[in-house]
Amino acid sequence: MNPVLDAFIGGWQVNGIYTYHTGLPSTATVSSGLASAEINTGSSDRPNQIASSGLSTHTLAEYFNTAAFVSLPAGSYIFGNAGRDTIRGPSFANLDASLFKNFIIKERFKLQVRGEFFNVANHPNYGQPGTSLGAATFGTITSLASNANMRQGQLGAKLLF
């Protein structure tokens, strides 16, 4: 190829990584219960579930139907009927991309100029909602799934020989 033309259109490389997974399961618990303390099960008590925990629209303030769970009667030694992993958290989606351009300097030397971009869509990935009935954060999402949730980019150059 013509060296001038090759300098403009030759030697490009495009890469991408797309990550997606559905939300992680969580279990509703009660902040204080007598049944597991007396029996020494080593786990938290579960509340009673009286309705579906699903919502048609999710918000950060109420990610699941918090009215679906009720506390156990005070002083009771019974376990709640809410099942394990009945609450599904938010899904995770991320796109990372890179663009490389290789310039041949001599036969053994190549210069690579690269741009790498993380979370290209600038999509926030939220953490799990609070699942402890009676806590102020019950049903509320207060965190991000990872610290690198904002769009980031970096440029660099590398000499290959």
TIKEFI-29850 format. One record per residue (C-alpha): x, y, z; residue in three letters. Coordinates in pm, 1 decimal. Layout:
BEGIN
@X:X; Y:Y; Z:Z; r:ALA
...
This chain:
BEGIN
@X:0.0; Y:0.0; Z:0.0; r:MET
@X:109.5; Y:355.7; Z:-59.7; r:ASN
@X:304.2; Y:469.7; Z:254.5; r:PRO
@X:110.1; Y:798.7; Z:281.5; r:VAL
@X:-224.9; Y:623.4; Z:244.6; r:LEU
@X:-115.4; Y:350.5; Z:486.3; r:ASP
@X:-28.3; Y:615.6; Z:747.5; r:ALA
@X:-394.4; Y:728.5; Z:747.6; r:PHE
@X:-604.0; Y:417.3; Z:694.0; r:ILE
@X:-373.8; Y:124.0; Z:772.4; r:GLY
@X:-279.2; Y:-29.8; Z:1105.3; r:GLY
@X:-599.1; Y:39.1; Z:1300.8; r:TRP
@X:-729.5; Y:-200.1; Z:1564.7; r:GLN
@X:-1062.8; Y:-177.2; Z:1749.2; r:VAL
@X:-1142.1; Y:-384.7; Z:2059.0; r:ASN
@X:-1439.6; Y:-406.3; Z:2288.7; r:GLY
@X:-1557.6; Y:-592.2; Z:2596.4; r:ILE
@X:-1926.2; Y:-595.9; Z:2687.9; r:TYR
@X:-2024.3; Y:-734.0; Z:3028.4; r:THR
@X:-2381.2; Y:-803.2; Z:3134.7; r:TYR
@X:-2532.8; Y:-1006.8; Z:3413.3; r:HIS
@X:-2870.3; Y:-1015.3; Z:3579.0; r:THR
@X:-2916.3; Y:-889.1; Z:3931.0; r:GLY
@X:-2785.4; Y:-1085.1; Z:4226.1; r:LEU
@X:-3034.2; Y:-1250.3; Z:4461.1; r:PRO
@X:-3088.3; Y:-1122.5; Z:4816.1; r:SER
@X:-3285.3; Y:-1238.6; Z:5116.4; r:THR
@X:-3506.1; Y:-1021.2; Z:5335.4; r:ALA
@X:-3412.6; Y:-1036.9; Z:5702.9; r:THR
@X:-3535.5; Y:-881.2; Z:6025.3; r:VAL
@X:-3292.4; Y:-675.4; Z:6226.0; r:SER
@X:-3369.5; Y:-849.1; Z:6554.6; r:SER
@X:-3526.6; Y:-1186.9; Z:6605.5; r:GLY
@X:-3550.7; Y:-1434.0; Z:6885.4; r:LEU
@X:-3591.0; Y:-1761.3; Z:6695.7; r:ALA
@X:-3240.7; Y:-1784.4; Z:6549.1; r:SER
@X:-3084.1; Y:-1652.9; Z:6871.9; r:ALA
@X:-3254.4; Y:-1921.4; Z:7080.1; r:GLU
@X:-3189.7; Y:-2207.2; Z:6837.5; r:ILE
@X:-2839.5; Y:-2077.0; Z:6752.5; r:ASN
@X:-2871.9; Y:-2116.7; Z:6375.1; r:THR
@X:-2604.6; Y:-1854.9; Z:6310.7; r:GLY
@X:-2823.0; Y:-1665.3; Z:6065.5; r:SER
@X:-3071.3; Y:-1379.8; Z:6071.8; r:SER
@X:-3443.7; Y:-1436.3; Z:6098.9; r:ASP
@X:-3661.5; Y:-1381.8; Z:5795.8; r:ARG
@X:-3983.8; Y:-1180.6; Z:5802.9; r:PRO
@X:-4324.2; Y:-1301.1; Z:5690.0; r:ASN
@X:-4393.0; Y:-1237.0; Z:5322.0; r:GLN
@X:-4755.6; Y:-1149.4; Z:5248.8; r:ILE
@X:-4729.1; Y:-1044.2; Z:4880.8; r:ALA
@X:-4495.5; Y:-1047.4; Z:4583.4; r:SER
@X:-4178.3; Y:-842.0; Z:4626.9; r:SER
@X:-4169.9; Y:-747.6; Z:4256.8; r:GLY
@X:-4249.9; Y:-401.0; Z:4125.8; r:LEU
@X:-4330.9; Y:-295.2; Z:3769.0; r:SER
@X:-4098.5; Y:5.9; Z:3799.7; r:THR
@X:-3793.5; Y:26.2; Z:4022.7; r:HIS
@X:-3663.6; Y:342.0; Z:4188.5; r:THR
@X:-3358.8; Y:395.6; Z:4406.8; r:LEU
@X:-3588.6; Y:484.0; Z:4697.3; r:ALA
@X:-3799.7; Y:165.8; Z:4660.1; r:GLU
@X:-3635.4; Y:-102.5; Z:4450.3; r:TYR
@X:-3873.8; Y:-377.6; Z:4558.7; r:PHE
@X:-4217.2; Y:-390.4; Z:4721.1; r:ASN
@X:-4131.4; Y:-322.3; Z:5084.7; r:THR
@X:-4497.4; Y:-363.6; Z:5188.4; r:ALA
@X:-4469.9; Y:-732.2; Z:5094.0; r:ALA
@X:-4276.8; Y:-804.6; Z:5415.3; r:PHE
@X:-4402.3; Y:-775.8; Z:5772.0; r:VAL
@X:-4224.9; Y:-825.8; Z:6103.9; r:SER
@X:-4276.9; Y:-1129.3; Z:6318.3; r:LEU
@X:-4494.8; Y:-1084.7; Z:6627.6; r:PRO
@X:-4300.2; Y:-939.6; Z:6920.6; r:ALA
@X:-4151.1; Y:-1203.3; Z:7146.9; r:GLY
@X:-4231.7; Y:-1488.2; Z:6908.5; r:SER
@X:-4005.9; Y:-1786.9; Z:6863.7; r:TYR
@X:-4121.0; Y:-1868.1; Z:6511.4; r:ILE
@X:-3941.2; Y:-1831.9; Z:6181.8; r:PHE
@X:-4081.2; Y:-1608.3; Z:5909.0; r:GLY
@X:-4210.3; Y:-1758.8; Z:5584.3; r:ASN
@X:-4007.5; Y:-1539.3; Z:5343.1; r:ALA
@X:-3789.6; Y:-1760.5; Z:5125.2; r:GLY
@X:-3420.0; Y:-1727.9; Z:5054.6; r:ARG
@X:-3309.3; Y:-1517.8; Z:4756.9; r:ASP
@X:-3658.7; Y:-1388.5; Z:4674.7; r:THR
@X:-3534.1; Y:-1035.5; Z:4599.2; r:ILE
@X:-3346.5; Y:-979.2; Z:4274.9; r:ARG
@X:-3109.2; Y:-680.2; Z:4269.2; r:GLY
@X:-3033.1; Y:-454.0; Z:3972.0; r:PRO
@X:-2857.8; Y:-590.4; Z:3665.2; r:SER
@X:-2502.2; Y:-494.0; Z:3565.5; r:PHE
@X:-2406.9; Y:-371.6; Z:3216.2; r:ALA
@X:-2073.9; Y:-225.8; Z:3104.4; r:ASN
@X:-1895.1; Y:-156.4; Z:2774.4; r:LEU
@X:-1519.1; Y:-99.7; Z:2753.8; r:ASP
@X:-1355.5; Y:-16.9; Z:2420.5; r:ALA
@X:-1013.4; Y:61.1; Z:2279.5; r:SER
@X:-875.2; Y:201.6; Z:1957.7; r:LEU
@X:-514.5; Y:138.6; Z:1851.2; r:PHE
@X:-315.4; Y:278.9; Z:1558.7; r:LYS
@X:16.5; Y:119.5; Z:1461.9; r:ASN
@X:283.7; Y:322.0; Z:1281.7; r:PHE
@X:576.6; Y:132.6; Z:1128.5; r:ILE
@X:896.6; Y:331.7; Z:1184.9; r:ILE
@X:1151.1; Y:80.8; Z:1054.0; r:LYS
@X:1141.4; Y:-288.3; Z:988.4; r:GLU
@X:1186.8; Y:-381.2; Z:1357.6; r:ARG
@X:1028.7; Y:-75.1; Z:1519.6; r:PHE
@X:661.4; Y:5.8; Z:1549.5; r:LYS
@X:490.7; Y:287.4; Z:1740.2; r:LEU
@X:147.2; Y:211.9; Z:1879.2; r:GLN
@X:-80.7; Y:499.9; Z:1982.0; r:VAL
@X:-375.1; Y:380.3; Z:2186.2; r:ARG
@X:-691.8; Y:512.4; Z:2341.2; r:GLY
@X:-876.8; Y:305.2; Z:2599.3; r:GLU
@X:-1223.6; Y:393.6; Z:2724.1; r:PHE
@X:-1408.8; Y:241.5; Z:3018.2; r:PHE
@X:-1786.9; Y:250.2; Z:3072.0; r:ASN
@X:-1836.6; Y:402.9; Z:2728.1; r:VAL
@X:-2214.4; Y:437.7; Z:2775.5; r:ALA
@X:-2161.6; Y:613.7; Z:3112.3; r:ASN
@X:-2423.4; Y:378.4; Z:3259.6; r:HIS
@X:-2445.7; Y:363.8; Z:3640.6; r:PRO
@X:-2445.2; Y:16.1; Z:3792.1; r:ASN
@X:-2615.8; Y:15.7; Z:4128.6; r:TYR
@X:-2546.1; Y:-202.5; Z:4432.2; r:GLY
@X:-2789.0; Y:-423.3; Z:4617.5; r:GLN
@X:-3090.6; Y:-273.6; Z:4797.2; r:PRO
@X:-3110.8; Y:-285.5; Z:5175.9; r:GLY
@X:-3280.1; Y:-605.5; Z:5288.6; r:THR
@X:-3306.7; Y:-564.4; Z:5666.1; r:SER
@X:-3671.2; Y:-502.6; Z:5760.9; r:LEU
@X:-3691.5; Y:-222.0; Z:6015.5; r:GLY
@X:-3375.3; Y:-47.5; Z:5892.0; r:ALA
@X:-3403.1; Y:297.6; Z:5732.8; r:ALA
@X:-3248.3; Y:161.7; Z:5411.3; r:THR
@X:-3493.4; Y:-128.5; Z:5364.5; r:PHE
@X:-3569.8; Y:-148.9; Z:4992.6; r:GLY
@X:-3339.6; Y:146.0; Z:4914.5; r:THR
@X:-3027.4; Y:140.8; Z:4697.9; r:ILE
@X:-2754.8; Y:353.7; Z:4854.4; r:THR
@X:-2440.3; Y:240.2; Z:4671.4; r:SER
@X:-2286.1; Y:165.6; Z:4335.5; r:LEU
@X:-2178.1; Y:-182.6; Z:4228.2; r:ALA
@X:-1820.4; Y:-65.6; Z:4171.0; r:SER
@X:-1612.5; Y:246.6; Z:4219.0; r:ASN
@X:-1536.9; Y:282.5; Z:3848.5; r:ALA
@X:-1889.3; Y:374.8; Z:3739.3; r:ASN
@X:-1815.6; Y:695.9; Z:3554.8; r:MET
@X:-1687.2; Y:709.7; Z:3199.5; r:ARG
@X:-1308.0; Y:715.6; Z:3189.1; r:GLN
@X:-1052.4; Y:733.5; Z:2911.8; r:GLY
@X:-678.6; Y:715.2; Z:2880.1; r:GLN
@X:-433.2; Y:773.7; Z:2598.9; r:LEU
@X:-92.2; Y:620.1; Z:2562.2; r:GLY
@X:190.3; Y:535.6; Z:2326.9; r:ALA
@X:404.9; Y:224.8; Z:2310.7; r:LYS
@X:723.6; Y:152.2; Z:2117.6; r:LEU
@X:736.4; Y:-209.0; Z:1997.4; r:LEU
@X:1065.4; Y:-363.3; Z:1886.6; r:PHE
